[in-house]
């Protein structure tokens, strides 16, 4: 509960700041496959780019909540970025060679490696 309140506040503050700056910030969420804390770190690190104002991945629900500058980047390009680091999304699947180079605990397609 506390986490969702903090997430809501963060989205609100970022949205307000972007209105002042004149940027259009879009909020969305989509599923990103992963298993563990290392996956969380990798997923959120991939979203640390100037166009992304906020990104938080939930290990249990596998959902990534994100706020990004709409006129600078698209949700599809963000999903492609995640696939490029080894994490399947709703629209894009990671290349097998990239996926297989993830640590063993991060191999979410197998189903047995969850922490």
C-alpha positions in Angstrom: 0.0 0.0 0.0 2.8 2.4 1.0 4.6 1.6 -2.3 1.6 2.4 -4.4 1.0 5.7 -2.6 4.7 6.7 -3.2 4.4 5.6 -6.9 1.3 7.7 -7.3 2.9 10.7 -5.8 6.0 10.3 -7.9 3.9 10.1 -11.1 2.0 13.2 -10.1 5.1 15.2 -9.3 6.8 14.2 -12.6 3.7 14.9 -14.6 3.5 18.4 -13.0 7.1 19.2 -13.6 6.8 18.1 -17.3 3.9 20.5 -17.8 6.0 23.3 -16.5 8.8 22.4 -18.9 6.3 22.1 -21.8 6.9 18.4 -22.4 4.1 15.9 -22.8 4.6 13.0 -20.4 2.7 9.8 -20.9 2.2 7.2 -18.2 1.7 3.6 -19.1 2.4 0.1 -17.9 3.2 -3.2 -19.6 4.3 -6.7 -18.7 8.1 -7.4 -18.7 9.2 -10.9 -18.0 11.7 -11.5 -15.2 12.3 -13.4 -11.9 14.4 -11.7 -9.4 16.1 -8.6 -7.9 18.8 -8.8 -10.6 16.1 -8.7 -13.2 14.5 -5.7 -11.5 17.8 -3.9 -11.5 18.5 -4.7 -15.2 15.0 -3.7 -16.3 15.0 -0.4 -14.4 18.6 0.4 -15.5 17.6 0.0 -19.1 15.0 2.7 -18.6 17.5 5.2 -17.2 17.5 7.4 -20.2 16.7 11.2 -20.4 13.3 10.5 -22.1 12.1 8.3 -19.2 11.0 10.2 -16.1 10.0 7.3 -13.9 10.2 3.5 -14.2 9.4 0.9 -11.5 9.1 -2.9 -12.2 7.1 -5.1 -9.8 8.6 -8.6 -9.4 5.3 -10.2 -8.4 3.0 -8.7 -11.1 5.8 -8.5 -13.7 4.4 -5.0 -14.6 6.6 -2.0 -15.4 5.1 1.3 -14.6 6.7 4.1 -16.6 6.4 7.8 -17.3 8.2 9.1 -20.4 8.4 12.1 -22.7 5.9 11.2 -25.4 7.3 13.5 -28.1 10.8 12.1 -27.6 10.3 8.3 -27.5 7.6 5.7 -28.0 6.4 2.8 -25.8 7.4 0.4 -28.5 11.0 1.6 -28.6 11.1 1.3 -24.8 9.9 -2.3 -25.1 12.5 -3.0 -27.8 15.1 -1.6 -25.4 14.1 -4.1 -22.7 14.1 -7.0 -25.2 17.7 -5.9 -26.2 18.9 -6.5 -22.6 17.2 -10.0 -22.4 13.6 -9.3 -21.1 10.5 -10.3 -23.1 7.7 -7.7 -23.2 4.1 -7.8 -24.4 5.2 -6.9 -27.9 8.9 -7.9 -28.3 10.8 -11.1 -27.4 14.5 -11.0 -26.5 16.9 -12.6 -28.9 17.7 -16.2 -27.7 21.5 -15.4 -27.6 20.9 -12.4 -25.3 18.4 -14.3 -23.1 20.7 -17.3 -22.7 23.5 -15.0 -21.4 21.4 -13.8 -18.4 22.4 -15.2 -15.0 20.7 -18.6 -14.3 18.3 -17.2 -11.8 17.1 -14.7 -14.4 16.0 -17.3 -17.0 12.3 -16.7 -16.7 11.3 -18.8 -19.7 12.2 -22.0 -17.9 9.8 -21.3 -15.0 11.9 -23.2 -12.5 14.5 -20.5 -11.7 12.4 -18.2 -9.7 13.9 -16.8 -6.4 
